[in-house]
Amino acid sequence: MSSSAALWARWEEIDPLLEAALERPPTERHLFLVEACRGDPELLEAVTTLLTASAGPASDPRPGDALLEAAFTAGGPSEDPDLEPGTRIGRYRILAEIGRGGMATVYEAERADGVFEQRVALKLLQGGVARAGVVQRFLDERRILSALAHPNIARILDGGSTEDGRPYLVMERVHGEPITRWADRHGLDVPARLALFGQVAEALQFAHTHLVVHRDLKPGNVLVTEDGTVKLLDFGIAKLLESPEAASLQTQAGARWMTPAYASPEQIRGDPVTTATDVHAAGILLFELLTGGRPFGPELHGFDLERAICESPAPAASAHVQSRPDPSVARARGETPVTLARRLSGDLDAILLKALRKEPEERYASLQALHDDVERYRAGFPVSAREGMWSYRARKFAARNRWQVGTAATVAFVLAGAAGLLVRQQRVTALERDRANAAAATAETEAENAQLVIGFLADVFRGRDPEQAPADTLTVRELLQWGRERVSTEFDERPALQAELQRVLGTAYFNLGLLDESVTLHQASVETVRRAFGAGSVEEADARTLLARAQIADRFWSGAREEAEAALRIRRAVEDPLATADALRLLGEIEQGLGNADSAAVLIQASLDLLRAEGLVADPRHTETLLALAPIRRAQGRLGDAERLYEEGIPRYEASRGRTPDLAIHLNNLAFLKRTRGDYADAAELYREALAAYADVHGRGHPTALMLANNLVSSLHLGRRLDEAIAIAQASVRAAEAQWPDGHWRVGSAHAVLGRLLLRVGRLEEGESALRTAGLIYRDRLGPQHDWTTSVIAAVAAKQIVTGSEDTGRPILERYIGYMERRWAAGDSALSLDQVNLVAPLTLVLSDLGLESDAARLRALLPADAREES
């Protein structure tokens, strides 16, 4: 049984025997197989051959290494011949290809056995992917769909295997278009879009009750027919929550069967997948349905996208619309950008933010709970998402800053505000005394009252056992709420003091991450200040500035802009240049947050000019303003200006702040600019400094540290300092293996970078070994047809060519280059950014191996700047 067709035909028999044999000690395997295959020598030969291959050579015992070589031989981008119209598969006749994915091709077909007429979608596993994992996923899909009979889930009708043994399944043919496109074409308003989403939620909840998680929810897998019926498609990577395979699936760390733009943090990290994963994906889908965009925009790719998904808070939908006002998007929803943002703010923002929380346990408990909240909103009832926002933010803050929720820390930040209250209250007291022409005794009374307030706050937060564990954040919140209620009722006759207490409490809420409460208190403080000091006072500008910063943290950009502009007008009116400079910078940061780089640059440059005019070039605020302007100049395309700003600001920042993670980011940004203009030596040194600064705090295995290390390797690589690059790459492999589970894609990436470098310096066997490790991981986590997998295959093929195995390597490399040339032509003579980042280093490998004609073909596909580097 040597042919692939024969292996395919009996794969369901072979696979469990192979798995069972591998679970036994090597000395027991042959006897087990002889007994298990008694009377079937063909089956015994097939399993024994695969078992021998999976063991690999004695010098390289990685399981499955020889199987990877078989994948290499059949590998590269799929070259399955298209099935011609009229081809028969079982009872069906192929009509046309509908689509092609990483492991299967979908055809439109019709029933051809004469029993009845029926148009169907036939999904056929591609050749070249005859692996246990892929075949099992395909068979799982067939089994999963057969159990999901729901009007909003595409039905499975039939299944079988082709003559060469490839499994296929036959599904209901859905004539529809992606949900986002259908909603736009029909001009659905927000309520109608919410109703349409309800069908999606009901279908997913039905799947969850049958213990199935979809894992790849996105508009392309949610079609809507012309009559408005939703059909959920593609359970090809779905997961059974309670099946014999569930435990192994849950421990399969690093699994990458997903679409990154719609993935959850746990999928990116390789953590276990649950129904909460679908809740997160449903949140992204609803966000896109309502706003016209995803929470993390199309400008993010690869690592940057994954970092944003795992670390950056999702924006409020209303803020997203405000920052990217698009009249056509709003018009498709019957709104203007302003009215759409207003409609989304509040309850819908809260619903989406809860669905998109980073921790699975903090999201809605089920799709039904999410659907119920949407329905409550549609009916005009309060939504549950808003009830828990303060406690969620409090817990988030506690997790990030445990010291700040302890008794001592609570006293520290509240008393810091109260100390400020005392100093400022002296000014308040003097002003009130002058206005009232009061006696000196009145001033003493005011000062005494301020001291009493400080003592009161200290007593409240000191009234705990100092030996007790750090304070519960919720208890702190309750104490603040009690103080807030007293301030609102007991100090009306003394507005200056009331405003100061509102400021102190608003700042305390801000420090705890309770932004709704912070914004509310700062808004109240603005009104109270105006009552105490009149409109246009310095105190009003101070209060509006604090309110704007709270609104920025809460992603309410338009409100923050309004407050910052009002504060700036006051600063200018009272002719306070330093405060005016701060106000200009704040407004510039807001414009940058709204995506208005040109406006932001004008404002921040004006801030710098004022600070220079006041002789404050050495002041830390001047340094921070310089560094705030640099990324704006880069966004404007003024790379030279950005570079000069970083070079001026970074040494000053380090002198005043030390080697912090923020310094590492500034260094990384400057290094990028150096590398862009070909200064690889300076770029490498800056990346090295950035890596050291970041790793000192977070460790070498942190995703950002690995990113910085890869940037360093790339600059050393481009600067032909290959031995240094290899040393850094080897350290990254060790760090990744220590930080991430076995088989995680980050471990694979570290090995891939190292393998390409080793090939370039002639350490061919070591390079191939590292690349095979990467290939095994990529194959299992991303699939055999993924661009990362095929680029590794191509590098190994190149090594085979130069070491005497041209018959093996040349067809694979030719197939890869031809495939990329077709991708280039299909993409309007351009590769995607991800493809460029794979093709460019491979081009260097080919060139250094002496395969210059092959390198030239790939180099021709690269954009001009990347072509120069390769």
C-alpha positions in Angstrom: 0.0 0.0 0.0 2.4 2.7 -1.2 0.1 5.0 -3.2 -1.4 8.0 -1.6 -4.8 7.0 -3.0 -4.6 3.7 -1.1 -3.6 5.5 2.1 -6.5 7.9 1.7 -9.0 5.1 1.1 -8.1 3.4 4.4 -7.1 6.4 6.5 -9.9 6.0 9.0 -8.5 2.6 9.8 -4.8 3.6 9.7 -5.1 6.7 11.9 -6.3 5.2 15.2 -3.8 2.3 14.9 -1.0 4.7 14.4 -2.0 6.8 17.3 -2.4 3.8 19.6 1.0 2.4 18.5 2.7 5.8 19.3 1.3 5.7 22.8 3.1 2.5 23.5 6.8 2.0 24.3 8.9 1.5 21.1 9.7 -2.1 22.1 6.0 -3.0 22.2 4.8 -1.3 19.0 5.5 -4.0 16.4 3.9 -6.8 18.5 0.8 -4.6 19.0 0.5 -3.9 15.3 0.9 -7.6 14.3 -1.9 -8.5 16.7 -4.1 -5.6 15.7 -3.7 -6.1 12.0 -4.0 -9.9 12.0 -5.2 -11.2 8.6 -4.6 -7.8 6.9 -0.9 -7.6 5.8 -1.6 -4.5 3.6 -2.9 -2.6 6.7 0.1 -3.8 8.7 2.5 -2.6 6.0 0.9 0.9 5.8 0.9 1.5 9.6 4.4 0.2 10.0 5.7 2.4 7.3 4.1 5.5 8.8 5.3 4.5 12.3 8.9 4.2 11.1 8.6 7.6 9.3 7.2 9.3 12.4 10.1 8.1 14.6 12.6 9.9 12.4 16.4 9.2 12.3 18.1 8.4 15.5 20.1 11.7 15.4 16.8 13.7 15.1 14.1 12.1 17.2 11.5 14.8 16.8 8.2 12.9 16.3 6.7 13.4 12.8 9.9 14.8 11.2 9.8 12.3 8.3 6.1 12.9 7.9 6.9 16.6 7.5 9.3 15.7 4.7 6.4 13.9 3.0 4.4 17.1 3.4 7.3 19.0 1.9 7.4 16.6 -1.1 3.7 17.2 -1.7 3.8 20.6 -0.2 3.8 24.2 -1.3 0.7 25.9 -2.3 -2.0 23.6 -3.5 -1.8 22.5 -7.1 -4.8 20.3 -7.2 -6.3 20.3 -10.7 -9.6 22.1 -10.8 -12.5 19.7 -11.2 -14.0 20.3 -14.6 -17.8 20.9 -14.9 -19.5 17.6 -15.4 -17.1 15.6 -13.1 -19.0 13.0 -11.0 -18.4 12.6 -7.3 -20.7 10.1 -5.8 -24.3 11.0 -6.7 -23.3 14.5 -7.6 -22.1 16.4 -10.8 -19.7 19.3 -10.4 -21.0 22.6 -11.9 -18.5 25.2 -10.8 -16.0 26.2 -8.1 -17.5 28.4 -5.4 -14.4 29.0 -3.2 -11.1 27.6 -2.0 -9.7 27.6 1.5 -6.6 26.3 3.3 -7.7 22.7 3.3 -10.8 22.3 1.1 -12.4 23.5 -2.1 -16.1 24.1 -2.3 -18.0 23.4 -5.6 -21.6 24.0 -6.7 -23.0 20.7 -7.7 -26.2 19.0 -8.6 -27.7 15.7 -7.8 -27.1 13.4 -10.8 -28.6 10.0 -9.9 -32.1 10.8 -11.2 -33.8 10.4 -7.9 -34.7 14.2 -7.7 -33.2 17.5 -8.7 -31.2 19.4 -6.2 -28.4 22.1 -6.2 -25.8 21.6 -3.4 -22.5 22.8 -2.1 -19.9 20.1 -2.2 -16.8 20.6 0.0 -13.8 18.4 -1.0 -10.6 18.0 1.0 -7.6 19.1 -1.1 -4.8 16.8 -1.9 -1.5 17.2 -0.1 -3.0 17.4 3.3 -3.3 13.7 4.2 -2.6 14.2 7.9 -4.4 12.9 10.9 -5.2 16.3 12.2 -6.6 17.8 9.0 -8.6 14.7 8.1 -10.0 14.5 11.6 -11.0 18.1 11.5 -12.8 17.5 8.2 -14.6 14.4 9.6 -15.4 16.3 12.7 -17.2 19.0 10.6 -19.3 16.3 9.0 -20.2 14.8 12.3 -20.9 18.2 13.9 -23.1 19.5 11.1 -25.2 16.4 11.1 -26.2 17.1 14.7 -27.0 20.8 14.1 -30.5 21.0 12.6 -31.4 24.7 12.8 -33.0 27.1 10.3 -30.1 29.5 10.6 -27.4 26.9 10.1 -26.6 25.5 6.7 -27.7 21.8 6.7 -25.5 18.8 5.8 -27.1 16.6 3.3 -24.6 13.8 2.4 -21.0 12.8 2.6 -18.5 10.2 1.4 -15.1 9.7 -0.1 -13.8 10.1 -3.7 -12.2 7.3 -5.6 -8.7 8.4 -4.4 -10.0 8.4 -0.8 -10.5 12.1 -0.1 -13.5 12.8 2.1 -16.2 15.2 1.0 -19.4 16.5 2.5 -22.5 17.8 0.7 -24.3 20.8 2.2 -27.3 23.0 1.6 -26.4 25.5 -1.2 -26.9 29.0 0.3 -27.5 31.8 -2.2 -26.7 34.8 -0.1 -24.0 37.4 0.7 -22.0 38.3 3.8 -24.2 39.8 6.5 -22.3 43.2 6.6 -22.7 43.6 2.8 -26.3 42.5 2.8 -27.2 45.0 5.6 -25.5 47.8 3.7 -27.1 47.0 0.4 -30.5 47.0 2.0 -29.8 50.2 4.0 -30.7 48.7 7.4 -30.8 51.1 10.2 -29.4 50.3 13.7 -32.5 48.6 15.1 -32.9 46.5 11.9 -29.2 45.4 12.1 -29.7 44.4 15.8 -32.7 42.3 14.8 -30.7 40.6 12.0 -27.9 39.9 14.5 -30.5 38.2 16.7 -30.7 35.4 14.1 -26.9 34.9 14.4 -27.0 34.8 18.2 -29.9 32.2 18.1 -28.0 30.0 15.7 -24.8 30.1 17.8 -26.6 29.6 21.0 -28.2 26.5 19.5 -24.8 25.2 18.5 -23.5 25.9 22.1 -26.4 23.9 23.6 -25.2 21.0 21.4 -21.7 21.5 22.8 -20.2 23.0 19.6 -18.1 26.2 19.4 -17.8 27.6 15.9 -14.3 29.3 16.5 -14.3 31.2 13.1 -17.2 33.5 13.1 -16.8 36.3 10.6 -19.0 38.0 7.9 -17.9 35.5 5.2 -19.3 32.7 7.3 -22.6 34.4 8.0 -24.6 34.7 4.8 -28.0 36.3 4.4 -30.4 35.1 1.7 -32.5 37.5 -0.3 -35.5 37.1 2.0 -33.4 38.1 5.0 -32.7 34.6 6.5 -29.3 34.2 8.1 -27.3 31.1 7.4 -24.3 30.2 9.5 -21.6 28.4 7.5 -18.2 26.6 7.8 -17.9 24.6 11.0 -14.6 23.3 9.6 -12.6 24.3 12.7 -15.5 24.0 15.2 -14.7 22.3 18.5 -16.8 19.8 20.3 -16.8 20.7 24.0 -17.5 17.3 25.4 -16.1 14.7 23.0 -13.4 12.1 23.5 -11.0 14.5 21.8 -12.0 17.5 23.9 -9.3 17.1 26.5 -6.5 16.9 24.0 -7.9 19.8 22.0 -8.0 21.9 25.2 -4.3 21.2 25.8 -3.2 21.8 22.3 -1.6 25.0 23.2 -1.0 27.5 20.4 -3.7 26.2 18.0 -4.1 28.7 15.2 -7.3 27.5 13.5 -8.8 31.0 13.2 -9.1 34.2 11.3 -6.8 36.6 13.2 -8.9 39.8 12.6 -11.9 38.0 14.3 -9.9 36.0 16.9 -10.2 36.3 20.6 -7.3 36.9 23.0 -7.4 33.3 24.1 -7.1 32.0 20.5 -4.1 34.3 19.9 -2.4 33.1 23.1 -3.2 29.4 22.4 -5.4 29.1 25.5 -8.4 26.8 25.7 -11.4 27.7 23.6 -14.9 27.9 25.1 -18.3 29.4 24.2 -16.8 32.7 25.4 -14.7 32.6 22.3 -17.8 32.8 20.1 -19.2 35.6 22.3 -16.1 37.6 21.5 -16.3 36.9 17.8 -20.0 37.8 17.9 -19.1 41.1 19.5 -16.7 41.9 16.7 -19.3 40.9 14.1 -21.9 43.2 15.8 -19.3 46.0 16.1 -18.7 45.8 12.3 -22.4 45.5 11.5 -23.1 48.7 13.5 -20.0 50.8 12.7 -18.8 49.6 9.4 -15.3 48.6 10.8 -13.7 46.2 13.2 -12.5 47.3 16.7 -8.9 47.0 15.5 -8.7 48.5 12.1 -7.4 47.2 8.8 -4.1 49.1 9.2 -3.0 46.5 11.8 -1.4 43.2 10.6 0.5 40.2 12.0 2.1 40.9 15.4 0.7 44.4 15.7 -2.9 43.1 15.2 -2.4 40.2 17.7 -0.9 42.5 20.3 -3.8 44.9 20.0 -6.3 42.1 20.4 -4.5 40.8 23.5 -3.5 44.0 25.2 -5.3 47.1 23.9 -8.8 47.8 25.2 -11.4 47.7 22.5 -12.7 51.2 21.5 -16.2 52.2 22.2 -18.3 51.9 19.0 -19.3 55.5 19.3 -15.6 56.6 19.6 -14.7 54.5 16.6 -17.3 56.3 14.5 -16.1 59.7 15.8 -12.5 58.9 15.0 -13.2 57.7 11.5 -16.2 59.7 10.3 -17.4 58.3 7.0 -20.6 59.7 5.6 -21.2 56.7 3.4 -21.1 54.3 6.4 -23.5 56.5 8.4 -25.8 57.0 5.3 -26.1 53.2 4.9 -27.6 53.2 8.4 -29.9 56.2 7.9 -27.7 58.5 10.0 -25.0 61.1 9.8 -21.6 60.4 11.5 -22.7 62.6 14.5 -26.1 61.0 14.9 -24.7 57.5 14.5 -22.1 58.1 17.2 -24.8 59.4 19.5 -27.1 56.4 18.8 -24.2 54.0 19.6 -23.1 55.7 22.8 -24.3 54.5 26.1 -26.0 51.1 26.1 -24.7 49.8 22.8 -21.2 50.8 23.7 -21.6 49.0 27.0 -23.0 45.8 25.3 -20.1 45.7 22.8 -17.4 46.5 25.3 -18.6 43.7 27.6 -18.7 41.2 24.7 -15.1 42.2 23.8 -13.5 42.0 27.2 -10.1 40.4 27.2 -10.8 37.8 29.9 -13.4 35.1 28.8 -15.0 35.0 32.2 -15.7 38.8 32.1 -17.7 38.6 28.9 -21.4 37.6 28.7 -21.9 34.1 30.1 -23.5 32.9 26.9 -24.7 34.0 23.4 -28.2 34.0 25.0 -27.1 36.6 27.5 -25.7 38.8 24.8 -28.8 38.4 22.7 -31.0 39.2 25.8 -29.1 42.4 26.4 -29.5 43.4 22.8 -33.2 42.7 23.0 -33.5 44.7 26.2 -31.9 47.6 24.4 -34.4 47.3 21.5 -37.3 47.2 24.0 -36.1 50.3 25.9 -35.2 48.5 29.1 -31.9 48.9 31.1 -29.1 46.6 29.9 -27.1 44.4 32.2 -23.8 45.4 30.6 -23.9 48.8 32.3 -24.7 47.4 35.8 -21.2 45.8 36.1 -19.0 48.3 34.4 -17.6 49.8 37.6 -16.8 46.4 39.2 -15.2 45.1 36.0 -12.9 48.2 35.7 -12.1 47.9 39.4 -11.1 44.3 39.1 -9.0 45.2 36.0 -7.2 47.9 37.9 -6.6 45.6 40.8 -5.1 42.9 38.6 -2.8 45.5 37.0 -1.9 47.4 40.1 -2.3 45.2 43.2 -0.4 47.6 45.4 -2.9 50.4 44.6 -5.8 48.5 46.1 -4.2 47.8 49.4 -4.9 49.9 52.5 -1.7 51.8 52.4 -2.0 52.6 48.7 -5.6 53.7 49.0 -4.6 56.1 51.7 -1.7 57.3 49.6 -3.7 58.3 46.5 -6.6 59.7 48.4 -4.5 61.6 50.8 -2.3 62.9 47.9 -5.4 64.4 46.5 -6.4 65.7 49.9 -3.0 67.3 50.5 -3.5 69.1 47.2 -6.9 70.1 48.5 -5.2 71.7 51.6 -2.7 73.7 49.6 -5.3 74.9 47.1 -7.9 75.5 49.8 -5.6 78.2 51.2 -6.1 80.0 47.9 -9.8 79.3 48.0 -10.0 80.6 51.6 -8.2 83.8 50.7 -10.5 84.4 47.7 -13.7 83.8 49.7 -12.4 86.0 52.5 -11.6 88.9 50.1 -15.0 88.6 48.4 -16.9 88.5 51.6 -14.7 91.0 53.4 -14.7 88.6 56.3 -12.6 88.8 59.4 -9.4 86.8 59.9 -11.4 84.4 62.0 -13.4 83.3 59.0 -10.2 82.4 57.1 -9.0 80.3 60.1 -12.4 78.5 60.1 -12.0 77.7 56.4 -8.5 76.3 56.9 -9.7 74.3 59.9 -12.6 72.8 57.8 -10.1 71.8 55.1 -8.0 70.0 57.8 -11.1 68.3 59.1 -11.9 67.0 55.6 -8.4 65.6 55.2 -8.6 64.0 58.6 -12.0 62.5 57.9 -10.7 60.9 54.6 -7.6 59.6 56.4 -9.6 58.1 59.2 -11.9 56.3 56.7 -9.1 54.6 54.9 -6.9 54.1 57.9 -9.7 52.3 59.8 -8.5 48.8 58.8 -6.2 46.4 60.5 -2.7 47.2 59.1 -1.9 43.5 59.2 -4.9 42.8 56.9 -4.4 41.7 53.3 -4.7 44.4 50.7 -8.1 46.0 50.6 -10.9 44.7 48.4 -11.4 47.0 45.4 -15.1 46.8 45.8 -14.9 47.9 49.4 -12.8 50.9 48.3 -15.4 51.7 45.8 -18.2 51.5 48.4 -16.2 54.0 50.6 -15.7 56.3 47.7 -19.4 56.1 46.9 -20.3 57.0 50.5 -17.9 60.0 50.3 -19.4 61.0 46.9 -22.9 61.1 48.4 -21.9 63.2 51.3 -20.1 65.7 49.0 -23.1 66.1 46.9 -25.4 66.9 49.8 -23.4 68.5 52.6 -21.2 71.1 51.0 -23.7 73.0 48.8 -23.2 76.2 50.8 -19.4 76.1 50.2 -19.0 75.5 46.4 -15.2 76.0 46.3 -14.6 73.3 48.9 -17.3 71.1 47.2 -15.5 71.4 43.9 -12.2 70.5 45.4 -13.7 67.4 47.0 -15.3 66.4 43.7 -11.9 66.7 42.1 -10.2 64.5 44.7 -12.9 61.8 44.4 -12.9 62.0 40.6 -9.2 61.5 40.6 -9.5 58.5 43.0 -12.1 56.9 40.7 -9.8 57.5 37.7 -6.9 55.8 39.5 -9.1 52.8 40.2 -10.1 52.7 36.5 -13.8 53.5 37.3 -14.1 55.9 34.4 -17.8 56.5 34.3 -17.8 57.7 37.9 -14.7 59.7 37.3 -16.2 61.5 34.3 -19.4 62.2 36.3 -17.5 63.7 39.2 -15.3 65.9 37.0 -18.3 67.1 35.1 -19.9 68.1 38.5 -16.7 69.7 39.5 -16.7 72.0 36.4 -20.2 73.2 37.2 -19.4 73.7 40.9 -16.2 75.6 40.0 -18.2 78.0 37.7 -20.6 78.6 40.6 -17.7 79.2 43.0 -15.3 81.3 40.9 -17.3 82.4 37.9 -17.0 81.5 34.3 -13.5 81.7 32.7 -11.5 81.2 35.8 -8.2 79.4 36.1 -10.0 76.9 38.3 -12.5 76.2 35.5 -9.6 75.5 33.1 -8.1 73.1 35.6 -11.4 71.3 36.1 -12.0 71.0 32.3 -8.6 69.6 31.8 -9.1 66.8 34.3 -12.5 66.1 32.7 -10.9 65.9 29.2 -8.3 63.4 30.5 -11.0 61.2 32.0 -12.9 61.3 28.8 -9.8 60.4 26.8 -9.4 57.3 29.0 -13.0 56.5 28.4 -12.5 56.9 24.6 -15.1 59.8 24.4 -12.9 61.8 22.0 -15.5 64.4 20.9 -16.4 65.3 24.5 -12.7 65.5 25.4 -12.0 67.8 22.4 -14.8 70.2 23.6 -13.4 70.4 27.1 -9.8 70.8 26.0 -10.8 73.6 23.6 -12.7 75.4 26.4 -9.7 75.0 28.7 -7.3 76.4 26.0 -9.5 79.5 25.5 -9.3 80.2 29.2 -5.5 79.7 29.4 -5.0 82.1 26.5 -7.3 84.7 28.0 -5.4 84.7 31.4 -2.1 84.8 29.5 -0.5 81.8 31.3 2.0 80.5 28.7 3.0 77.3 30.5 -0.5 76.3 31.1 -1.3 77.2 27.5 1.5 75.0 26.3 0.0 72.1 28.3 -3.4 72.8 26.9 -2.2 72.8 23.3 -0.4 69.5 23.8 -3.5 67.9 25.3 -5.7 69.1 22.4 -3.0 67.8 20.0 -3.1 64.4 21.6 -6.9 64.4 21.2 -6.6 65.3 17.5 -4.1 62.4 17.1 -6.6 60.1 18.7 -9.2 61.2 16.3 -6.8 60.4 13.4 -6.2 64.1 12.4 -2.4 64.1 12.1 -2.1 67.5 10.5 -4.2 69.2 13.1 -2.4 67.4 15.9 1.0 68.5 14.5 0.1 72.1 14.4 -1.1 72.1 18.0 1.8 70.2 19.4 4.3 72.3 17.5 2.7 75.4 19.0 3.1 73.9 22.4 6.8 73.3 21.8 7.2 76.9 20.6 5.7 78.3 23.7 7.9 76.1 26.0 11.0 77.2 24.1 10.0 80.8 24.3 9.7 80.4 28.1 13.2 78.9 28.3 12.0 75.5 29.3 13.9 73.4 26.8 15.4 71.3 29.6 12.0 70.8 31.3 10.6 67.2 31.2 7.3 68.5 29.7 9.3 69.8 26.7 10.8 66.3 26.3 7.5 64.6 26.4 6.0 67.1 23.9 8.9 66.4 21.5 8.2 62.7 21.7 4.5 63.2 21.3 5.2 65.1 18.0 7.5 62.4 16.5 5.0 59.7 15.7 2.7 62.4 14.2 5.5 63.5 11.8 6.0 59.9 10.9 2.3 59.6 10.1 2.6 62.6 7.9 5.4 61.0 6.0 8.0 63.5 7.3 10.4 60.7 8.4 13.5 63.0 8.7 11.7 65.3 11.1 10.4 62.4 13.1 13.9 61.0 13.4 15.3 64.3 14.6 12.6 64.6 17.2 13.4 61.1 18.6 17.1 61.8 18.7 16.6 65.0 20.6 13.9 63.6 23.0 15.1 60.1 23.9 18.3 61.1 25.7 16.5 63.6 27.8 13.7 61.2 28.5 16.1 58.5 29.7 17.9 61.1 31.9 14.7 62.1 33.7 12.8 58.8 33.7 15.4 56.0 33.4 15.2 52.8 31.3 11.5 52.1 31.2 9.4 50.1 28.8 8.1 53.4 27.4 11.7 54.3 26.6 12.0 50.9 24.7 9.1 51.9 22.5 10.6 55.3 21.7 13.9 53.5 20.8 12.1 51.0 18.6 10.4 53.8 16.7 13.7 55.6 16.1 15.4 52.3 15.0 12.6 51.8 12.5 13.3 55.1 10.9 17.0 54.4 10.8 16.4 51.0 9.2 14.0 52.6 6.6 16.8 54.7 5.2 19.3 51.9 5.3 21.3 52.7 8.4 21.3 49.2 9.7 24.2 49.6 12.1 22.5 52.4 14.1 19.2 50.6 13.9 20.6 47.5 15.3 22.1 49.3 18.3 18.9 51.1 19.0 16.9 47.8 18.8 19.5 46.3 21.2 18.9 49.1 23.7 15.2 48.8 23.4 15.3 45.0 23.9 17.4 45.4 27.0 15.1 48.1 28.5 11.9 46.1 27.8 13.3 42.7 28.8 14.6 44.1 32.1 11.0 44.6 33.2 8.9 42.0 31.3 11.4 39.3 30.4 12.8 38.1 27.0 9.8 35.8 26.3 7.2 38.6 26.4 5.6 39.2 23.0 6.9 42.7 22.8 10.4 41.6 23.7 10.3 38.9 21.0 9.1 41.5 18.5 12.0 43.8 19.5 14.4 40.8 19.2 13.1 40.0 15.7 13.6 43.7 14.7 17.2 43.5 16.0 17.8 40.3 14.1 16.4 41.8 10.9 18.7 44.8 11.1 21.7 42.7 11.8 20.6 40.4 9.0 20.3 43.3 6.5 23.6 44.7 7.7 25.3 41.3 7.0 26.2 40.9 10.7 25.0 37.3 10.5 26.9 35.8 13.4 25.5 38.4 15.8 22.0 37.9 14.3 22.3 34.1 14.9 23.2 34.7 18.6 20.2 36.9 19.1 17.9 34.5 17.3 19.2 31.5 19.4 18.4 33.5 22.5 15.0 34.2 21.2 14.3 30.5 20.6 15.3 29.8 24.2 13.2 32.6 25.5 10.2 31.6 23.4 10.5 27.9 24.5 10.7 29.0 28.1 7.7 31.4 27.9 5.3 29.6 25.6 3.8 26.0 25.5 5.3 23.4 23.3 4.1 23.8 19.7 3.0 27.4 20.1 3.3 29.4 16.9 5.7 31.9 18.5 8.1 29.1 19.1 7.8 28.1 15.5 8.5 31.7 14.4 11.6 31.9 16.5 12.9 28.7 14.9 12.0 29.9 11.4 14.0 33.1 11.9 17.0 31.1 13.2 16.8 28.5 10.4 16.9 31.1 7.6 20.0 32.8 9.2 21.8 29.5 9.6 21.2 28.6 5.9 22.7 32.0 5.0 26.0 31.4 6.8 26.3 27.9 5.4 25.3 26.0 8.5 23.0 24.0 6.3 22.1 21.0 8.5 21.4 23.1 11.5 19.4 25.5 9.4 17.3 22.7 8.0 16.7 21.2 11.4 15.4 24.6 12.8 13.2 25.1 9.7 11.7 21.6 10.1 10.9 22.4 13.7 9.1 25.5 12.5 7.5 23.6 9.7 6.0 21.0 12.0 4.5 23.7 14.2 3.2 25.8 11.3 1.7 22.8 9.6 -0.1 21.7 12.8 -1.2 25.2 13.9 -1.7 27.0 10.6 -2.2 24.3 8.0 0.0 23.0 5.2 -1.1 25.7 2.7 -0.6 28.7 5.0 2.0 31.3 3.7 4.2 30.8 6.7 4.3 27.0 6.2 5.0 27.2 2.5 7.8 29.7 2.9 9.5 27.3 5.3 9.0 24.5 2.8 10.6 26.6 0.1 13.6 27.4 2.2 14.1 23.6 3.0 13.7 22.9 -0.8 16.5 25.4 -1.5 18.8 23.7 0.9 18.0 20.3 -0.7 18.9 21.8 -4.1 22.4 22.9 -3.1 23.2 19.7 -1.2 22.6 17.3 -4.1 18.9 16.6 -3.8 17.8 18.8 -6.7 15.3 16.2 -7.9 13.4 16.6 -4.6 13.9 20.3 -4.0 13.7 21.9 -7.4 10.0 21.0 -8.1 9.0 22.3 -4.7 10.8 25.6 -5.1 9.5 26.1 -8.6 6.0 25.5 -7.4 6.4 28.0 -4.6 7.9 30.7 -6.8 5.3 30.1 -9.5 2.5 30.4 -7.0 3.8 33.7 -5.6 4.1 35.0 -9.1 0.5 34.2 -9.7 -0.4 35.8 -6.3 1.5 38.9 -7.4 -0.3 39.1 -10.7 -3.7 38.6 -9.1 -3.0 41.3 -6.5 -2.5 44.1 -9.2 1.2 43.5 -9.3 1.6 43.6 -5.5 2.0 41.2 -2.6 0.4 41.8 0.7 2.5 43.1 3.5 2.6 39.7 5.2 3.7 38.1 2.0 6.5 40.7 1.5 7.7 40.0 5.0 8.1 36.3 4.1 9.4 36.6 0.5 12.1 39.2 1.3 14.1 37.0 3.8 13.6 34.0 1.6 15.1 36.0 -1.3 18.2 36.7 0.8 18.5 32.9 1.6 18.3 32.0 -2.1 20.9 34.6 -3.0 23.4 33.5 -0.3 22.9 29.8 -1.3 23.9 30.8 -4.9 20.4 30.4 -6.4 20.5 33.9 -7.8 18.1 33.3 -10.7 15.5 32.0 -8.2 16.2 35.0 -5.9 15.8 37.4 -8.9 12.4 36.0 -9.7 11.2 36.6 -6.1 13.0 40.0 -5.8 11.0 41.2 -8.8 7.8 40.7 -6.8 8.8 43.0 -4.0 8.1 46.7 -3.6 11.1 48.9 -4.3 12.1 49.5 -0.7 12.0 45.8 0.1 13.8 45.0 -3.2 16.7 47.1 -2.1 17.1 45.2 1.1 17.0 41.8 -0.5 
